[in-house]
Amino acid sequence: MKELQEIIPFVIQADHQDPSIIVATVLQAEESSYCRSGTRILLTKADQTIRAICEDYIDQKIINQVKQLVQINGCPQVYRYHVDQLHTLDKTSSRGGTTILLEPLNSRSTRAQFDFIAECYDENQSGAIATVFTVEGDIPAQVASRLFLKMDGSVANQIGDHFLTNLIFQDTVKILAAGQTRTRSYPFIDGYVQALIEVIIPPIQLYIFGITPYTSPITLLAKQLGWTVVIVEHPSREIKLNHFPEADHILQVEPQDLHQQIQLSSYSAAVVMTGDFEQDLAIVKFLWSSAIGYLGVPGTKARTQQLIQGLQDGGSLTPEQLNRLHGPIGLDIGAETPSEIALAIVSEIQAVVKHRTGSFLREQQNSVYDSAPDLISLIQ
């Protein structure tokens, strides 16, 4: 996510008429690949690559080769990259390898995907991009045509053919609801179409309530993941702003005024650790009634139970409601120091947001990228 966030400002500032800037998108990746489906690499005229994780995976000679291919043709091209001794690139339909879509940035369709991603980030809502990358036979569709769908229901369509659009739209709705990027095939009598349906999730907004020895390391780790970090403290407490230069915002606000200062969504997460039980309870009550995606509190199980009793207010809580509060916070990784504890906390937030368990990858039966429950099959 962080890498994609770094690409967007470059795209906005780039010369949209410059045919030398190429976007390479990974559509299907080999199991051994460091790249995931949806990974984007910007190839500039200065031979600069914007997407560090793939630089060692895709040979520099191949990068130069694909730039020349797209610049000559001036239209989207799909190639397969094979990691072998020769680092070969071909345009065959044979299986294997990593499938890559190459597009010039000066294409309207190419830029539209980045505009859509930026909108999802700005609006703090998820969306999905369906990109056609294979068209075989006499089918009225074009490679790199796209359908865009936001969680609020707004749609933009470049695909054209009504029947194909309807099929892709139905799958896009399901995949967006499940939050799992997938590839789909659409067979026809005269051929078939393949599309990558990629889920776009806005950066997590992490609210850290209280300044403790864990605040700074949590902030550092969260920013490395591309999250937005807001530190919230009581007005009566002094804050040295230079101690938290990585934080996006620092707020000093009374618990009863939080609703005026903070906008929460399912992509928000909160760690409540003011050290004052009454303040923690007031903050947790506010967060409890919101749509927040993660709510965690440090401390002992006994203290967490006290907070739960305070939340009940004479009524009982359902198991689903109880599961919303993660306390004691963090994964069990043997953390002892502030940095280790911060790692345990950030890891749990990441696991919860991604619908993972935080277990050992070696215990997964399927691909490590598909270790989450297959929610798509459950959505009718």
ABEGO torsion letter per residue (X at the ends): XAAAAAAAAAAAABBAABAABBBBBBABBBAABABBBGBBBBBBAAGBBBGAAAAAABBAAAAAAAAAAAAAAGBBBBBBBBBBAAGBBBABABBEEBBBBBBBAABAAAAAAAAAAAAAAAAGBBBBBBBBABBBEBBBBBBGBBBBBBAAGBBBBAAGBAAAAAAAAAAAAAAAAAGBBBBBBBBBAAEBBBBBBBBBBBBBBBBBBEBBAAAAAAAAAAAAAGBBBBBBBBAABBBBAAABAABABBBBBBAAAAAAABBBBAABBBBBBAGBAAAAAAAAAAAAABABABBBBBEBAAAAAAAAAAAAGGBBBBAAAAAABBOBBEBBAGBABAAAAAAAAAAAAAAAAAGBAGBBAAABABBAAAABBBAAAABX
